[in-house]
Amino acid sequence: KFSEEFQKTLRKKIIFENNDFVIINKLRGYSVQRGSKVRISLKDCYESLLGNSLYIVHRLDKDTSGLMIFTKSRLAASSISKLFLSNKIHKYYLAKTHKCFNRKSGMLENVNNENKLLKLFYRKINSTKDEHFYLIKLLTGRKHQIRLQFFLNNNPIIGDKKFSQDKNKNLFLSSVSLHFYYLNNFYKFKLNLNQIEK
């Protein structure tokens, strides 16, 4: 059983819900599913809160926050998984760095240690003296891709301890926008600045 306070927090993070799926603003620091080191996952938390079995159709890293979909049935999971596989779900991320790329926008292409191609688009949307904000669209979907590509291109994300051992406590990477067609309806979700975990 979770504390009332935690249940309130989880409920506040629900952005949208219908009979087929729920969109949450994922909390940073929580794993989406159970693993050898994870006894209680975010999926468990929301199943308990909603009283409904949930199905995972995509993942965000434990340290990444932002918009995420859980489906409520196997049928919906199958349909939405197909949308992901055919790149019909459009997702955008926001990352913050201390350095900056030479160009304000462009495409990064790299290969990971399994020799798989990594591709993403980036566009700088804001800058202060020592912080730069980038909007990112993935063109391939590999594990830890954004963090790895920014690191490989000498512009690590603030708080990334996996690749760059940044001393900052929190990873500044968030899934901020999601849009897609599902059963002839268009859905668009976007976090505003005060919904993004700092």
C-alpha positions in Angstrom: 0.0 0.0 0.0 1.3 3.5 -0.9 0.9 6.5 1.3 -1.9 8.9 0.6 0.6 11.6 -0.2 2.3 9.4 -2.8 -1.1 8.4 -4.3 -1.9 12.1 -4.6 1.4 12.8 -6.4 0.7 9.9 -8.8 -2.8 11.1 -9.5 -1.6 14.7 -10.2 0.8 13.2 -12.8 -2.1 11.8 -14.8 -2.4 14.0 -17.9 -5.1 12.1 -19.7 -7.1 8.9 -19.3 -9.7 7.1 -21.4 -10.9 3.5 -21.7 -7.9 2.4 -23.8 -4.9 4.2 -22.3 -3.5 6.6 -19.7 -0.9 9.3 -20.3 1.3 10.2 -17.3 3.9 12.7 -16.6 6.5 10.2 -15.4 8.3 10.9 -12.2 12.1 11.0 -12.4 13.9 8.3 -10.4 11.3 5.5 -10.9 11.7 2.5 -13.1 8.8 1.8 -15.5 8.9 -2.0 -14.9 10.3 -4.5 -12.4 13.7 -5.9 -12.8 16.4 -7.6 -10.7 17.0 -4.4 -8.7 13.4 -3.0 -8.9 10.8 -4.5 -6.6 8.1 -1.9 -7.2 7.8 -0.2 -10.6 5.8 2.7 -11.8 3.5 0.3 -13.6 2.7 -1.4 -10.3 2.0 2.0 -8.7 -0.5 3.0 -11.4 -2.1 -0.4 -11.5 -2.8 -0.1 -7.8 -4.0 3.5 -8.1 -6.3 2.9 -11.1 -7.4 -0.7 -10.2 -6.6 -1.8 -13.7 -4.0 -4.0 -15.4 -1.7 -1.8 -17.5 0.5 -2.7 -20.5 3.9 -1.2 -21.4 4.2 0.0 -25.0 7.3 2.1 -24.7 9.8 3.0 -21.9 11.6 6.0 -20.5 14.8 5.6 -18.5 14.6 5.6 -14.8 16.2 9.1 -14.6 14.1 10.5 -17.5 10.8 12.3 -16.7 7.9 13.3 -18.9 5.1 12.0 -21.0 4.5 8.3 -21.2 1.7 5.9 -22.3 0.3 2.9 -20.5 -2.5 1.0 -22.2 -5.4 -0.6 -20.4 -5.9 -3.7 -22.6 -3.9 -6.1 -24.7 -5.8 -5.0 -27.8 -4.9 -1.3 -27.2 -1.3 -2.3 -26.4 -1.1 -4.1 -29.7 -2.6 -1.2 -31.7 -0.4 1.5 -30.0 2.8 -0.7 -30.2 2.2 -0.9 -34.0 2.0 2.9 -34.1 5.4 3.1 -32.3 6.9 0.5 -34.7 5.8 2.4 -37.8 6.9 5.8 -36.3 3.4 7.1 -36.2 3.7 8.3 -32.6 5.6 11.6 -32.6 7.6 12.2 -29.4 9.8 15.2 -28.6 12.3 15.6 -25.7 13.8 18.5 -24.0 17.4 18.4 -22.8 19.7 20.9 -21.1 23.4 21.1 -21.5 26.3 23.3 -20.4 28.1 23.2 -23.8 26.5 23.7 -27.2 26.7 22.3 -30.7 28.3 24.4 -33.5 25.0 24.5 -35.3 21.6 25.6 -33.8 19.9 22.7 -35.4 20.8 19.5 -37.2 20.9 15.8 -37.2 23.3 13.6 -35.1 24.3 10.3 -36.5 26.3 7.8 -34.5 26.8 4.0 -34.0 26.4 2.4 -30.6 28.7 -0.4 -29.3 26.3 -3.0 -30.9 27.1 -1.3 -34.2 23.5 -0.1 -34.5 22.8 3.3 -36.1 21.6 6.1 -33.9 19.9 9.1 -35.5 18.1 12.2 -34.0 17.2 15.7 -34.9 17.9 18.5 -32.5 17.1 22.2 -32.4 18.3 24.8 -29.8 15.3 26.6 -28.4 16.9 28.7 -25.7 20.2 29.7 -24.1 21.6 31.4 -21.1 25.2 32.2 -20.4 26.1 28.6 -19.5 22.9 26.5 -20.2 21.4 25.5 -23.5 18.0 23.9 -24.1 17.5 21.5 -27.0 14.3 20.1 -28.5 15.0 16.6 -29.8 13.1 14.1 -32.1 14.4 10.6 -32.2 14.6 9.0 -35.7 15.8 5.6 -34.2 14.8 4.2 -30.9 17.8 2.7 -29.0 18.4 2.4 -25.3 19.8 5.6 -23.7 20.1 7.0 -27.2 19.8 10.7 -26.5 22.2 10.6 -23.6 24.7 8.6 -25.6 24.5 10.7 -28.7 24.9 14.0 -26.9 27.9 12.5 -25.0 29.5 11.2 -28.2 29.1 14.6 -29.8 30.9 16.3 -26.8 27.8 18.0 -25.4 26.6 15.8 -22.5 23.2 16.3 -20.9 23.3 17.9 -17.4 23.0 15.3 -14.7 24.0 12.4 -17.0 25.9 10.0 -14.8 25.7 7.0 -17.1 28.1 8.4 -19.8 29.6 11.6 -18.5 29.7 11.4 -14.7 28.1 14.8 -14.4 28.1 16.0 -10.7 24.6 17.5 -11.1 22.1 15.5 -9.0 19.3 15.3 -11.6 19.3 14.3 -15.2 17.8 17.1 -17.3 16.0 15.1 -19.9 12.2 15.0 -20.3 9.7 13.7 -22.8 7.7 16.9 -23.4 5.4 16.3 -26.4 3.5 13.4 -27.8 1.0 13.3 -30.7 -0.6 10.5 -32.7 -3.8 9.3 -34.4 -5.6 6.4 -32.7 -8.9 5.0 -33.8 -9.5 8.0 -36.1 -9.0 10.5 -33.3 -6.0 12.9 -33.0 -4.3 13.1 -29.6 -1.8 15.8 -28.7 -0.1 16.2 -25.3 2.4 18.8 -24.4 4.0 19.6 -21.0 4.2 23.3 -20.1 7.3 24.6 -18.4 6.0 24.2 -14.8 5.1 20.5 -15.5 8.7 19.7 -16.4 10.9 18.3 -13.6 13.8 20.6 -13.0 
